[in-house]
Amino acid sequence: VENAVERSAWLSRAVERARLDEAAAREELRRALGGRGTGGAGVAEAARRAPAPKRARALLPAERWLLALIVAGAEGIDEAFAELGEADIDGLRTAPLLRAAKALWRREQPVTMASLTSEVGDEAAGRLLSEIAVEGVPGEGLSAQECVKEIRRQPLKARMADVQKRLQGAEGESLEALLNEKTRLVREIAGL
C-alpha cells in the first residue's frame, strides 16, 4: 500500500484482528518498507517470504458439549457412541479425542478425563480436553445424542450453503439439478 495513511489504517486493523503487538508490527513494517524505493517490492518480498499462518479448525459447540458430556459420564453416551460414525468424526477439531473416547467405549473401559488423556497421547488434545472439562457440562436438557445429530448435520449444512450460493447464477438443467439437491439435503437434515 503506497499511501502512508491507508497503510497505517490497514496495519491497525491487522494488529487488532490478529491480536499482535502493535509496536512490533510497526517495527516489522518499517523494516520491510526500509528496503524499498518507490515501488512496493520490499513489502511484496516480505509477504512472499513469510509463511501463511495455519488456521485451526473451528471448534463446534456440539463437539465441545459432546466431550463434556462424555467426560462427565452423562446418560445416553452409549447411544451417542453407537450413532457416531468415523465419517462424522473426520474433519472435526476434536477428532483425536472422539476417536480415543470411542475406542475406550468399544473396549468397555471407563471414559474419564485421565483415561482419555492417556489414550489420545497428544499434548494439544489433552489441553483442549482440560479446557472443555473445566467449562463443564452445558445447560440442562442437552443430550449426547443431540450433539451427535448436530455434528452429523454440519457437512450437510455446508453443502446446503454451497448449493444455495450456486443457485444464484444457475439456469436450465443446472438450476433443476441444484434445486433437487437442495430438496434432498433439506430432507436429510430434517431426518437426522
N, C-alpha and C positions, 0 to 999 in steps of 0.2 A: 504494500500500500504506500503510494508515494506521498500522499497528503499526511503531514505530521499529526494534525488534529484527528483525522479519521483513524490513523494508526493507533493513536493513544486511546481512542474510544474502543477500538477492537481489542486492544490489549487489556483494558479494564474489564471488558466483557469476558474475555478468555480467562483472566485471573479469577474472576468471580465464579464462572461456570465450572472451571477445573479445580477450584479451591487451591490455587497456587499462592506462593509468597509473592506479593506484588513487587517488592524491591528486587528479588532475584529475577523475576520475569522481565522487569525493565532493564536490568543489567544484561541479561542474555540478548534482549532485543538491541540494546545499544552496541554490544559486541558484534552481533550479526550485521547491523547497519554500518558499522565502522569500516568494514572491508569493501564497501561498495561505492561506486561512483554515483552517477545519476540514475542508473538502472536498478532494478530490484534483484540483481544476480546474487548478492550476498545473502539476502533473506531466502531466496528461492533455493540456493545451495544448502543453507542450513536446514530448510524444510525437507529437502531430499535426503540429507544425512540422518536426520532424526527418525528413529523408528516410530511407527504409529503405536500408541498405547493399546494394549489388549483390553477390550471391554468385557467385563464379567457379565455373564447372562443374568438377566433379572431374576430375582427370587420371587416366584409366585406366592401369593398369600396361602393358597391351598397347599403348596409344598411345606411351607413353614408350619402351618396348622397341623397337617398330617403327621409330620415328625414330632411335633409337641404332643399330640395325642398318643402316638406310638410309645414315646419315652415315658409318658405318664401312665401307660397301661390302660388306656380308656377302653370302654366297651366297644365292640364292633370291629376291633382290629383284625380279627381272623377273617371276617367277611371282606374287609378292605384289602387285605393282602391277597385274598383269593381273586378279587376283581382286578387288581393292579398287575398289568402285563408288562413285559420287558419293553415293548414298543411305547407304552405310556411313560416309562421312566426315561427312555432315551431323550437326550437334549435338555433335561432338567438340570438345574444347578446343583440340586441335591441328589442327583442320580447315584453317586457312590454310596451315600448314606442310605438311600431307599433300597438299593441292591443288597447292601450288607444287612439291613433290617429284615428284608425278605428272606435272605439266606439263613439267618438265625431262626426266624419263624419256621422255615421249612424243616430245620433240624430240631424243631421243638425245644429250642433254648430260649430262655427269657431275653426279651429285647429291652435292655436297660441302657442307661447312658454309658456305663462302663463297658458293657459287652459290645455295644455298637461302636464305641470309640476304638476298642481293641480290634474289632472285626474289620473296620474300614482302614485302619493303619495310616491315615493321611492326616497330617497336622492341620492343614487348612480346613478339611472337612470336620475335624474334631473341634476346631474353634467355632465353626458355623453351628455345629450341634450344641455346643455350650451356650452360644448366644441364643439359640432357639429355646433351649431348656430354661434359661434364666427368664426369658419373657413369659414362659408358661403357656398353659392351655388357653385357647381362645374362649370367648364368652360361651355361655350356656346354649345348648341346642345344636351345636355344630358337631356332626358325626364324622368319623373317619371315612365312611362310605361317601358322604357328600364331598369331602376333599378329593377323593379318588375320581369321582364323577367330574369335578371341576378340572382336575388335571387332564382327564381324557377329553374334555371339551376344548382345551386350549389349541391344539393343532387344527381342529375343525373351525374354530373362530378365526384363526389366522388365515386359513384357506378361504373362509367366507369374506374376509376383508379383501383378499386378493381378487376374488371373483367380483366383488362389488366395485372395485377400482377398474377392473377390465370391462365391466358393463357400460361404463361411461362412453366409450368410443366404439362399442360393438354394433354391428349391423347384420341383418340377414341370418344365415345359419349359425354364425358365431354367436350372435345375440341369443338365439334359441338354445344353443348348447350351454351357454353360461346361465341362462335362466333355469334350465333343467338341473344343472349342477347346484345352483343356489337352492332350489326346492329340495333336492336330495340332502344337502347339508343342513337345512332347517329341520328336516325330519330326523336326521341322525342326531343333531344336537338335542332336540326335544326328547328323543328316545333314550338318552343317557340318564 
